Amino acid sequence: MQFPKPYTLAQIASILDIEFLGDAEFPITGINEIHVVTPGDIVFVDHPKYYDKALQSQASVVLINKKVDCPAGKALLISKDPFTDFNRLTQHFKPFQKSYDSVSKTAKIGNNTIIQPNVFIGNHVKIGSNCIIHSNVSIYDHTIIGDNVEIHANTVLGAAAFYYKNRPEGFDQLLSGGRVVIENDVHIGASCTIDRGVSGDTIIQQGAKLDNQVHVGHDTQIGRKCLIASQTGIAGCVVIEDEVTLWGQVGVKSDVVIKKKAVVMAQSGVGKNLEAGKSYFGSPAKETRTAYREMAALKDLSSPKKAKSNE
């Protein structure tokens, strides 16, 4: 999430009322999670296990809960609770903005785009030309939609990320300041849910087709010309490369990469990276031929004839 203009380290520390280590004039341009940080960003870390990863990342500033040696060229913000202070920055720079109309006056809608009755379009949404948005679709603030996109009834674009910290008093949600970006020629079925990024973007690239009842988690990227069948659930921070096919009821865990032209058969569970151009089946997903051979071997072992011969 980029700030509207650069801020200094001292200015950010003042917003949070916390101590900093580094040049007071050190420039900061945004905040991001560890997997999408770029130079100029703040990243937060609140567990010693991840200190080195954050300190060695591309982030220019680390919001951290312990005084440590500051790497050259970086700065630190010292916080008692980096998670809460990261949320405070999200609230400061991208606060919730109430809507007063079904289609916000700040929304921009292209030529020949059809908006059916009962659609909600939030603040600062951009929709391209020649799109069809069917009834009861909800498009949250800051969503970007390209040209020739069709979105079927009851789909929701831009709901908050499912991202929580477990505290003694209950779960504390990490606020979402990112966006959903839908590129040209994408078709999205009925009753799909596509969550916005926590600090970056959830992206569905050109020509991808989503069936009904597909869920896409925060900060996930779906490549060009992907086919995703109904009841598929994709967690946050997943990368699905171009021309991947996911058949019905596939489940994909977070932080997985599915490479180009891979095919995942129905009801499979993807728990690790998948190679390009191969077919997968099962839970955990294996190459289809391997999974089928294992199933055949188990069936053979349990057959009455085989059991009798082993007596």
Disulfide bonds with the S-S distance in Angstrom:
none
